[in-house]
Amino acid sequence: MYQACVCGCCGALRPRYKRLVDNIFPEDPEDGLVKTNMEKLTFYALSAPEKLDRIGAYLSERLIRDVGRHRYGYVCIAMEALDQLLMACHCQSINLFVESFLKMVAKLLESEKPNLQILGTNSFVKFANIEEDTPSYHRSYDFFVSRFSEMCHSSHDDLEIKTKIRMSGIKGLQGVVRKTVNDELQANIWDPQHMDKIVPSLLFNLQHVEEAESRSPSPLQAPEKEKESPAELAERCLRELLGRAAFGNIKNAIKPVLIHLDNHSLWEPKVFAIRCFKIIMYSIQPQHSHLVIQQLLGHLDANSRSAATVRAGIVEVLSEAAVIAATGSVGPTVLEMFNTLLRQLRLSIDYALTGSYDGAVSLGTKIIKEHEERMFQEAVIKTVGSFASTLPTYQRSEVILFIMSKVPRPSLHQAVDTATNLPQPGAYLSIPPLQVSTGFQCNNMMSALPSNFLDRLLSTALMEDAEIRLFVLEILISFIDRHGNRHKFSTISTLSDISVLKLKVDKCSRQDTVFMKKHSQQLYRHIYLSCKEETNVQKHYEALYGLLALISIELANEEVVVDLIRLVLAVQDVAQVNEENLPVYNRCALYALGAAYLNLISQLTTVPAFCQHIHEVIETRKKEAPYMLPEDVFVERPRLSQNLDGVVIELLFRQSKISEVLGGSGYNSDRLCLPYIPQLTDEDRLSKRRSIGETISLQVEVESRNSPEKEERVPAEEITYETLKKAIVDSVAVEEQERERRRQVVEKFQKAPFEEIAAHCGARASLLQSKLNQIFEITIRPPPSPSGTITAAYGQPQNHSIPVYEMKFPDLCVY
């Protein structure tokens, strides 16, 4: 006891580590850390690492005491000493020292003095940059995450001090992330409890860009490194955080962003939201992009009853994010994205029609605004188009097929609701496929229009709905136009010189030739049938003209040109014969369509005689029948003729004349002479085959009625669930019987006496032998003798056994 008192009173008898720690503190704190004594302390800590934890505990004790006595100069010296010890020592005992260090940092962060908070943060950041050699199993950073997040939201009255505290908080969070994100033994920083504090704190500072930029501190007051604004530092920290996120952590990192944007109503201006997700998309790994898209899609579904401005903001953000993600990997979210957008578009149209989110207007129902819903619908359509423009060729075709499967089929008079003057679902939902096909560029038509896609598209082109037919024609035009020529054929006319159009024409490639050989007849047939539709209007004929012209420019060779001319001449015959009883306008439109196309193709082929014939017919029509030219038909007030019967031959393009002039220039005149007849498709063959099958079944039915064996035939049993169940039960019963029989046989041979078994086997053997003898007798018995039979005993005839070589055959059998 006496020795302990002496050690406590006499400084020379105190432990060496305490004396070394005391020596680093000068009498006047303004003099700063005593460097020579600090070097001695560092050397001692390196020489005796087992004392490091005691050094840390003693420094922590002095710091807490100095903080309580408001001796902040000594506090700064103590933290500087701790920093130097941390940088110098990497031994296995450093974990205990770190605990003391973190305890002192926490003490400083708890202080109300901004300078002490900043001092503690700076020390923690230095510690975070140290790579420890030994793992730590029990260290926790929960307090630091909470405290640094609180500092990020500082509302100090002094703007400069507030900025410094916020920047210290951001740096602290950055230090926590660096210290824990790649260490599996540390607390999982990606847990929602931590992400819900870190991410909103960074976004909060990103919001106040104007406020941060408005301050202009003096260079003498602010260090060089703090000239960076909190917003810039927060963005850099957020990028670093997201860049370190693994696949399973993306959801926890993105969800707080969505909640923050909801809580602060940041979807409606949408500028900040777009900026946030651009930072996110450019920071995460490209293969994780589809996870962000999925989060946005889920959030859009969750806000399906929110205001249209909020949903429009989410869609705008989704559009920007999807375009960035398309450059990386969107993965399976392509169809999911289009499905969600189409579902939201349909819901928006329903909201606009009903006037509320609940489908019925009642008290307490939130009334929606029509112009906001239209703004949202336009945003959805824009997003569909912008994202589709980044997709590869094969995916774009699949997307159009997917969207077409979602488009309802309203009739043309249902496209607009007269009561609300709002478009019906079919009117708006038919726009996304056009957005997908707009700006389509592809060098290979086989990949752009695969068979399954083209079949679906062309089958839709023959529907009764005139609007859907027009929509399909525009999609085909978008796919075929690869040189931007479609707008040059928006108006149907008979130009005397098409060079003014400045068409971009390339030679037909081998892939295009293969495509036309495979699908040309299918295309021609649908064009021909589309021309015969009674509900066609001017837009339909303009689309048909554009489609014919683009095929001639993009996909035509000599064979295709010949077939297109035959097709247009067949359309002229439709207008002339009028078997379909078309209205006058449709017949004049078909005449005008043929004139415009033949005028174009004649100048593209550059055959003088062909051009002359077309020019002569057009001039004749101008004089005698202007109602057969596009300049008089496709105008706001078309000038039509009430009598189109008996059109003179001089007003028609003659197939014999065209085949003659083109045959002299190397074209296939024999094919030109043949009138065009639509080729049957698989659907037609299938329907015809079905009709033949019905006829055959009918004949069989009639024959069966007249057959005398009809009464003997047993009708086929109807297969029902009960029948199948009975069959299964019966089969199980049979198996059980067979299993029981085998068990009895085995048991009999095991337990029966030998004599009984021998008698049973002998009886079976004798029975088998008798059966074999009968078979042998039937098989080996010789044929009857040609000499006849003799009567044996008991009056029964018996055959003689005469050898074959002794038999006498008739003369006719001798060769």
Beta strands, then each sheet from edge to edge (+ up, - down):
strand 1: 416-417
strand 2: 422-423
strand 3: 790-791
strand 4: 797-798
sheet 1: 1+ 2-
sheet 2: 3+ 4-
end
